[in-house]
Amino acid sequence: MINKLKITFLFAVFVMLLTSNSMKAQVKPGELVDGIAAVIGDEIVLESDVNEQMNYAKQQGASNIDKCDFLENLLNNKLLVYEAKKDTLIENRSAAIKEQANGKYQQLLSQFPDEKSMLAAYKFRTGYEMKNAIEKIDTDTYYGQAKYQRVTEKADVTPNEVTDFYTTYKMQLPEIKDEVSLAQIMMYPKLTEAHKQDLINRLKKIKQDIAGGETFESQARIYSEDPGSASTGGLMKNISKGQMVKPFEAAALNLQEGEISDPIETEFGYHIIQLTRKSGKIYDARHILLMATPTDDEVKTAKTKLDSIRTLIVDGKMTFKDATFRFSDDKRTKFNAGLIPGADGSSKIERESVPGTISYELAGLNKGDITTAFDDEDERKRKVVKIIKIEDVIPAHQIKLESDYDRIKQMALNKKKNEMIEKFVNSRLSTTFISIDGRYDSCQFKGNWKKDAIKK
């Protein structure tokens, strides 16, 4: 049961999906175009989507690949997307998703010497086609996940249900690989006042040049260090109120259209902002970002401070938990004794999945040991310094209720959520237009996808 394809809401990896060509045809109920595997309502599943999911599963070591299972997984996902778009309690984020897709496109473009080489790498003919593909993926992800959460929001399992789940499936549950439980204190190196003032002065000079006749757009293209908007002249369109970090939004919304802010500081660095349009809770703005990238000396200063904190912990003058609360800049772990979450949400991490930088620092250390301060990057590629404590070492073992209760509870909860989604999907099949290409006539689906249904 555990290894089979269930209807848990899963989308293929973003970059993998980008290798599929976008579909331009307007699909009408009952009309099948070459390359379309199925139509659910007014949503489509492409044959390439099925193939890409199968290929990805093979790359991950899956065996007994059944194309029908992959198609049914996509059918379930698409039905959730279709229902989500009709759900008035789910926010319509089409405009924001479109802008987000443009930002992702620009971020990908920044990794290549030019647009032509990027399009060739991802097998697209035009930038317009690639942006549409990114937007389609992001749209499906947002609406599908939103509906999944709406349907399963009240799901819960009792201790008895966890025990019953374990008793029923314990022979099929996977063996747990070698794991560690790690806690961290992470700090962003502080910029010196002179460094901060230099960034502010540079932005003031850019603002003066704009007042003197240069365009904001041209200056953003030249100077902005924001990879998502620099190439578009700093323009970000259809920003929803609450979408940006608070200092940015406060500065932008206090401007009149066309006005440019003084330099402001956010967690990303220093900006000047030009409000270009405001309509209700939606606005457009241009910005120029100078990132707060610390110098080698600033990183060294941060490491020295963190090593002094480590000394206090090792000498017993402060607990690691207290030090985390007082000094860590990582909001995810600051209030949780620094514990780094694993892939399943627990504090246990497979040793082989620990990032290389951290693995190197942990080499030769044992339970309870703490690394000296080292530099690393956060998920946004910003420089940080860290110390890591090995809270626990868990050898490989067969999963057991006594030692792995939280993990088994999550498995039982996921099973219940899957059942809720399955029930929801089945309740919609009779009133949803469904057309599946004849090449799948031999499939034995779990749900009643093969039926003569009409769209409401």
C-alpha positions as CSV (number, residue, x, y, z in Angstrom):
1,M,0.0,0.0,0.0
2,I,2.7,2.4,1.0
3,N,4.7,2.1,-2.2
4,K,1.8,2.3,-4.6
5,L,0.7,5.4,-6.4
6,K,-2.1,7.0,-4.3
7,I,-4.0,10.2,-5.0
8,T,-2.0,12.3,-2.6
9,F,-1.7,15.7,-4.2
10,L,1.7,15.5,-6.0
11,F,3.0,17.6,-8.9
12,A,6.1,16.7,-10.9
13,V,9.3,18.7,-10.2
14,F,9.2,22.2,-11.7
15,V,12.2,21.9,-13.9
16,M,11.2,18.5,-15.1
17,L,7.8,19.8,-16.2
18,L,9.4,22.6,-18.1
19,T,10.6,20.1,-20.7
20,S,7.0,19.6,-21.8
21,N,5.7,21.9,-24.5
22,S,2.8,24.1,-23.6
23,M,-0.6,23.5,-25.2
24,K,-2.0,26.4,-27.2
25,A,-5.2,24.9,-28.5
26,Q,-8.6,26.0,-27.0
27,V,-10.2,22.7,-25.8
28,K,-13.9,22.3,-26.1
29,P,-16.0,19.6,-24.4
30,G,-15.8,16.4,-26.3
31,E,-12.9,17.6,-28.5
32,L,-9.6,15.7,-28.3
33,V,-6.5,17.0,-29.9
34,D,-3.4,14.9,-30.6
35,G,-1.2,15.0,-27.5
36,I,-4.1,15.3,-25.1
37,A,-4.6,12.3,-22.8
38,A,-7.8,13.5,-21.1
39,V,-10.1,16.4,-20.5
40,I,-11.7,17.0,-17.0
41,G,-14.2,19.9,-17.1
42,D,-12.2,22.5,-19.0
43,E,-8.8,21.2,-17.7
44,I,-6.6,19.0,-19.8
45,V,-4.0,16.3,-19.1
46,L,-1.3,16.1,-21.8
47,E,0.2,12.8,-23.0
48,S,3.6,14.5,-22.2
49,D,2.5,15.1,-18.6
50,V,1.9,11.4,-18.1
51,N,5.2,10.4,-19.7
52,E,7.2,13.0,-17.7
53,Q,5.7,11.8,-14.4
54,M,6.6,8.2,-15.4
55,N,10.1,9.1,-16.3
56,Y,10.6,11.0,-13.1
57,A,9.3,8.1,-11.0
58,K,11.8,5.8,-12.9
59,Q,14.6,8.2,-12.1
60,Q,13.7,8.0,-8.4
61,G,13.9,4.2,-8.5
62,A,10.3,3.3,-8.8
63,S,9.5,-0.2,-10.2
64,N,6.3,-1.8,-11.6
65,I,5.5,1.3,-13.6
66,D,1.9,1.4,-14.7
67,K,1.0,4.2,-17.0
68,C,-2.7,3.9,-16.0
69,D,-1.8,4.7,-12.4
70,F,0.0,7.8,-13.5
71,L,-2.8,9.0,-15.6
72,E,-5.3,8.5,-12.8
73,N,-3.1,10.4,-10.4
74,L,-3.1,13.4,-12.9
75,L,-6.9,13.0,-13.4
76,N,-7.4,13.4,-9.6
77,N,-5.1,16.4,-9.5
78,K,-6.8,18.1,-12.4
79,L,-10.3,17.5,-11.0
80,L,-9.1,19.2,-7.8
81,V,-7.8,22.2,-9.9
82,Y,-11.1,22.3,-11.8
83,E,-13.1,22.3,-8.5
84,A,-10.9,24.9,-6.9
85,K,-11.4,27.4,-9.6
86,K,-15.2,27.2,-9.0
87,D,-14.8,27.5,-5.2
88,T,-15.6,31.0,-4.1
89,L,-13.7,30.6,-0.8
90,I,-10.4,30.1,-2.7
91,E,-8.8,33.3,-3.7
92,N,-8.4,33.9,-7.4
93,R,-4.7,34.6,-7.8
94,S,-4.4,34.6,-11.5
95,A,-2.8,38.0,-11.8
96,A,-0.3,37.3,-9.0
97,I,0.6,33.9,-10.5
98,K,1.2,35.4,-13.9
99,E,3.6,38.0,-12.4
100,Q,5.3,35.2,-10.4
101,A,5.8,33.2,-13.5
102,N,7.5,36.2,-15.2
103,G,9.8,36.5,-12.1
104,K,10.7,32.8,-12.3
105,Y,11.4,33.2,-16.0
106,Q,13.8,36.1,-15.3
107,Q,15.5,34.1,-12.5
108,L,16.1,31.2,-14.9
109,L,17.3,33.5,-17.6
110,S,19.9,35.0,-15.2
111,Q,21.5,31.6,-15.1
112,F,22.2,31.5,-18.8
113,P,24.3,33.8,-21.1
114,D,21.3,34.6,-23.2
115,E,17.6,33.8,-23.8
116,K,18.3,31.6,-26.8
117,S,20.5,29.2,-24.8
118,M,18.0,29.0,-22.0
119,L,15.1,28.2,-24.4
120,A,17.3,25.5,-26.0
121,A,18.1,24.0,-22.6
122,Y,14.5,23.7,-21.7
123,K,13.3,22.8,-25.2
124,F,11.0,25.8,-25.8
125,R,10.7,27.7,-29.1
126,T,9.9,31.1,-27.6
127,G,10.0,33.0,-24.3
128,Y,6.2,33.4,-24.5
129,E,5.7,29.7,-24.7
130,M,8.0,29.0,-21.7
131,K,6.3,31.7,-19.6
132,N,2.9,30.1,-20.4
133,A,4.2,26.7,-19.3
134,I,5.6,28.1,-16.0
135,E,2.3,29.9,-15.4
136,K,0.3,26.7,-16.1
137,I,2.4,24.7,-13.6
138,D,2.1,27.4,-10.9
139,T,-1.7,27.7,-11.5
140,D,-2.2,24.0,-11.1
141,T,0.0,23.9,-8.0
142,Y,-1.8,26.8,-6.3
143,Y,-5.4,25.7,-7.0
144,G,-4.8,22.0,-6.5
145,Q,-3.1,22.5,-3.1
146,A,-5.7,25.0,-2.0
147,K,-8.5,22.6,-2.8
148,Y,-6.6,19.7,-1.2
149,Q,-6.3,21.7,2.0
150,R,-10.0,22.8,1.9
151,V,-11.2,19.2,1.6
152,T,-8.8,17.8,4.3
153,E,-8.6,20.7,6.8
154,K,-10.6,18.8,9.5
155,A,-8.6,15.5,9.1
156,D,-7.3,14.1,12.3
157,V,-6.4,10.7,13.8
158,T,-6.8,9.3,17.3
159,P,-4.1,7.2,19.1
160,N,-6.2,4.1,18.5
161,E,-6.3,4.9,14.7
162,V,-2.5,5.3,14.7
163,T,-2.1,1.9,16.5
164,D,-4.6,0.2,14.1
165,F,-2.7,1.7,11.1
166,Y,0.6,0.4,12.4
167,T,-0.9,-3.1,13.1
168,T,-2.4,-3.3,9.7
169,Y,0.6,-2.1,7.6
170,K,3.7,-2.7,9.8
171,M,5.0,-5.4,7.4
172,Q,4.8,-2.9,4.5
173,L,6.3,0.1,6.3
174,P,9.8,1.1,5.2
175,E,13.0,0.6,7.1
176,I,14.4,3.7,8.7
177,K,17.8,4.7,7.4
178,D,20.6,6.2,9.6
179,E,19.3,9.5,10.9
180,V,20.4,12.4,13.0
181,S,18.6,15.1,14.9
182,L,20.3,18.5,14.5
183,A,19.8,21.9,16.0
184,Q,21.3,25.1,14.8
185,I,21.9,28.7,15.6
186,M,22.0,30.8,12.4
187,M,23.0,34.4,12.1
188,Y,23.1,36.9,9.2
189,P,26.4,38.8,9.3
190,K,25.8,42.4,10.2
191,L,26.9,45.1,7.8
192,T,29.0,47.9,9.3
193,E,27.4,51.3,9.4
194,A,29.9,52.4,6.8
195,H,28.8,49.6,4.5
196,K,25.1,50.4,5.0
197,Q,25.7,54.1,4.3
198,D,27.6,53.3,1.1
199,L,24.6,51.3,-0.2
200,I,22.2,54.2,0.8
201,N,24.4,56.8,-0.8
202,R,24.6,54.7,-4.0
203,L,20.8,54.6,-4.2
204,K,20.5,58.3,-3.5
205,K,22.9,59.0,-6.4
206,I,20.8,56.7,-8.7
207,K,17.6,58.6,-7.6
208,Q,19.3,61.9,-8.3
209,D,20.3,60.7,-11.8
210,I,16.6,59.7,-12.4
211,A,15.6,63.2,-11.3
212,G,18.2,64.5,-13.8
213,G,16.6,62.7,-16.8
214,E,17.6,59.1,-16.6
215,T,14.7,56.7,-16.6
216,F,14.0,54.4,-13.6
217,E,13.7,51.5,-16.0
218,S,17.2,52.0,-17.4
219,Q,18.8,52.5,-14.0
220,A,17.2,49.3,-12.7
221,R,18.5,47.3,-15.7
222,I,22.0,48.7,-14.9
223,Y,22.2,48.6,-11.2
224,S,19.5,46.4,-9.6
225,E,20.6,43.2,-8.1
226,D,17.2,41.6,-8.0
227,P,17.4,38.7,-10.5
228,G,13.7,38.5,-10.8
229,S,13.0,42.1,-12.0
230,A,16.3,43.8,-13.1
231,S,15.9,42.7,-16.7
232,T,12.4,44.1,-16.8
233,G,13.5,47.5,-15.5
234,G,12.6,46.7,-11.9
235,L,8.9,46.3,-12.8
236,M,6.6,44.1,-10.7
237,K,3.0,44.0,-11.7
238,N,-0.2,43.1,-10.0
239,I,1.2,43.0,-6.5
240,S,-1.4,42.0,-4.0
241,K,-1.5,43.8,-0.6
242,G,0.3,41.6,1.9
243,Q,2.4,39.9,-0.8
244,M,5.6,41.8,-0.2
245,V,7.6,42.2,3.0
246,K,6.2,44.9,5.3
247,P,8.9,47.6,4.9
248,F,8.6,47.4,1.1
249,E,4.9,47.5,1.0
250,A,4.6,50.3,3.5
251,A,7.0,52.5,1.5
252,A,5.3,51.6,-1.9
253,L,1.8,52.3,-0.7
254,N,2.8,55.7,0.9
255,L,3.9,56.9,-2.5
256,Q,1.8,58.8,-5.2
257,E,1.9,57.3,-8.7
258,G,5.2,58.1,-10.3
259,E,6.8,59.1,-7.0
260,I,10.1,57.5,-5.9
261,S,10.9,56.6,-2.3
262,D,14.0,57.3,-0.3
263,P,16.2,54.3,0.3
264,I,14.6,51.7,2.5
265,E,15.9,48.6,4.2
266,T,14.4,45.1,4.0
267,E,15.7,41.7,4.7
268,F,16.9,41.5,1.1
269,G,19.0,44.7,1.2
270,Y,18.3,48.3,0.3
271,H,15.8,49.6,-2.3
272,I,14.4,52.6,-3.9
273,I,10.8,52.1,-5.1
274,Q,8.6,53.9,-7.7
275,L,4.9,53.3,-7.5
276,T,3.5,53.1,-11.1
277,R,-0.1,52.1,-10.5
278,K,-2.5,51.5,-7.6
279,S,-6.0,50.1,-7.8
280,G,-7.7,48.9,-4.7
281,K,-5.5,46.2,-3.1
282,I,-3.4,45.7,-6.3
283,Y,-0.5,47.8,-7.3
284,D,2.4,47.9,-9.8
285,A,5.9,49.1,-8.7
286,R,9.4,49.3,-10.0
287,H,12.4,48.9,-7.6
288,I,16.1,48.9,-7.6
289,L,17.7,46.6,-5.1
290,L,21.3,46.7,-3.8
291,M,21.7,43.5,-1.9
292,A,23.2,43.5,1.7
293,T,26.0,41.1,0.8
294,P,28.4,41.0,3.7
295,T,32.2,41.4,3.2
296,D,34.7,38.8,4.3
297,D,35.5,40.9,7.4
298,E,31.8,41.1,8.3
299,V,31.4,37.4,8.0
300,K,34.5,36.9,10.1
301,T,33.1,39.2,12.8
302,A,29.8,37.2,12.8
303,K,31.7,33.9,13.2
304,T,33.7,35.3,16.1
305,K,30.5,36.3,17.9
306,L,28.9,32.9,17.2
307,D,32.0,31.1,18.5
308,S,31.8,33.1,21.7
309,I,28.2,32.0,22.1
310,R,29.3,28.4,21.5
311,T,31.9,28.8,24.3
312,L,29.1,29.9,26.7
313,I,27.1,26.9,25.8
314,V,30.0,24.4,26.1
315,D,31.0,25.9,29.5
316,G,27.5,25.4,30.8
317,K,26.7,29.1,31.2
318,M,23.8,29.0,28.7
319,T,21.7,26.2,27.2
320,F,21.7,25.7,23.4
321,K,17.9,26.3,23.6
322,D,18.2,29.7,25.3
323,A,21.0,30.7,23.0
324,T,18.9,29.8,20.0
325,F,16.0,32.0,21.3
326,R,18.3,34.9,22.1
327,F,20.6,34.9,19.1
328,S,19.3,32.9,16.1
329,D,18.0,34.7,13.0
330,D,16.3,31.6,11.6
331,K,12.6,32.1,12.2
332,R,11.8,28.5,11.4
333,T,13.9,27.1,14.3
334,K,14.3,30.0,16.7
335,F,11.4,29.1,18.9
336,N,11.9,25.3,18.6
337,A,15.3,25.0,20.4
338,G,16.9,25.3,17.0
339,L,15.7,21.8,15.8
340,I,16.0,21.5,12.0
341,P,12.9,19.9,10.5
342,G,13.3,16.8,8.4
343,A,11.5,16.0,5.1
344,D,8.6,14.4,7.0
345,G,8.1,17.3,9.4
346,S,9.8,15.6,12.3
347,S,13.2,16.5,13.8
348,K,14.9,13.4,12.2
349,I,17.0,13.8,9.1
350,E,18.4,11.0,7.0
351,R,22.1,11.3,7.4
352,E,22.7,10.8,3.6
353,S,20.4,13.8,2.9
354,V,22.3,16.3,5.1
355,P,23.8,19.0,2.9
356,G,27.4,18.6,2.0
357,T,28.6,21.8,3.8
358,I,27.0,20.6,7.1
359,S,28.2,17.0,6.7
360,Y,31.7,18.2,6.4
361,E,31.4,20.2,9.6
362,L,29.8,17.2,11.4
363,A,32.6,14.8,10.4
364,G,34.0,13.1,13.5
365,L,31.5,14.6,15.9
366,N,29.2,12.6,18.2
367,K,25.9,13.1,19.9
368,G,25.9,16.3,22.0
369,D,28.9,17.8,20.2
370,I,28.6,21.3,18.6
371,T,30.5,22.5,15.6
372,T,32.6,25.7,15.5
373,A,31.1,28.5,13.5
374,F,31.1,28.1,9.8
375,D,29.7,30.1,6.9
376,D,26.9,28.8,4.7
377,E,24.0,30.0,2.6
378,D,20.3,30.1,3.4
379,E,17.5,29.0,0.9
380,R,17.7,32.4,-0.8
381,K,21.5,32.1,-1.3
382,R,22.2,34.8,1.3
383,K,25.4,34.4,3.4
384,V,24.9,33.1,6.9
385,V,27.0,31.7,9.7
386,K,26.0,28.7,11.8
387,I,26.8,26.4,14.6
388,I,25.2,23.0,14.6
389,K,24.6,20.7,17.5
390,I,24.0,16.9,17.1
391,E,21.0,16.3,19.3
392,D,20.6,12.6,18.6
393,V,22.0,9.8,16.4
394,I,19.5,7.2,15.3
395,P,20.9,4.0,13.7
396,A,19.0,2.3,10.8
397,H,16.1,0.2,12.1
398,Q,12.7,-1.2,11.2
399,I,10.0,1.3,12.0
400,K,8.4,0.8,15.4
401,L,5.4,2.3,17.2
402,E,7.4,2.9,20.3
403,S,10.2,4.9,18.8
404,D,8.6,6.3,15.6
405,Y,5.1,7.2,16.8
406,D,5.0,10.8,15.3
407,R,6.1,9.4,11.9
408,I,3.5,6.6,11.9
409,K,0.9,9.1,13.0
410,Q,1.7,11.3,10.0
411,M,1.4,8.2,7.7
412,A,-2.0,7.4,9.2
413,L,-3.1,11.0,8.8
414,N,-1.9,11.1,5.2
415,K,-3.9,7.9,4.5
416,K,-7.0,9.5,6.0
417,K,-6.5,12.6,3.9
418,N,-6.1,10.4,0.8
419,E,-9.4,8.7,1.6
420,M,-11.1,12.1,2.0
421,I,-9.8,13.3,-1.3
422,E,-10.8,10.0,-3.0
423,K,-14.4,10.4,-1.6
424,F,-14.6,14.0,-2.7
425,V,-13.3,13.1,-6.2
426,N,-15.8,10.3,-6.6
427,S,-18.6,12.6,-5.5
428,R,-17.9,14.9,-8.4
429,L,-17.4,12.3,-11.2
430,S,-21.1,12.1,-12.2
431,T,-21.5,15.8,-12.7
432,T,-18.1,16.6,-14.4
433,F,-17.4,16.3,-18.1
434,I,-14.7,13.7,-18.6
435,S,-13.2,12.5,-21.8
436,I,-10.2,10.1,-21.9
437,D,-8.3,9.2,-25.0
438,G,-9.0,5.8,-26.5
439,R,-5.4,4.7,-26.0
440,Y,-6.3,4.3,-22.3
441,D,-9.4,2.1,-22.9
442,S,-7.8,-0.9,-21.3
443,C,-7.0,0.9,-18.0
444,Q,-8.6,-0.4,-14.9
445,F,-9.0,2.8,-12.9
446,K,-9.8,2.8,-9.2
447,G,-12.3,5.6,-9.7
448,N,-15.2,5.6,-12.0
449,W,-13.5,7.7,-14.7
450,K,-15.0,5.7,-17.6
451,K,-18.6,6.9,-17.7
452,D,-20.9,8.9,-19.9
453,A,-21.1,12.2,-18.0
454,I,-22.1,15.7,-18.9
455,K,-20.7,18.9,-17.7
456,K,-23.1,20.9,-15.6
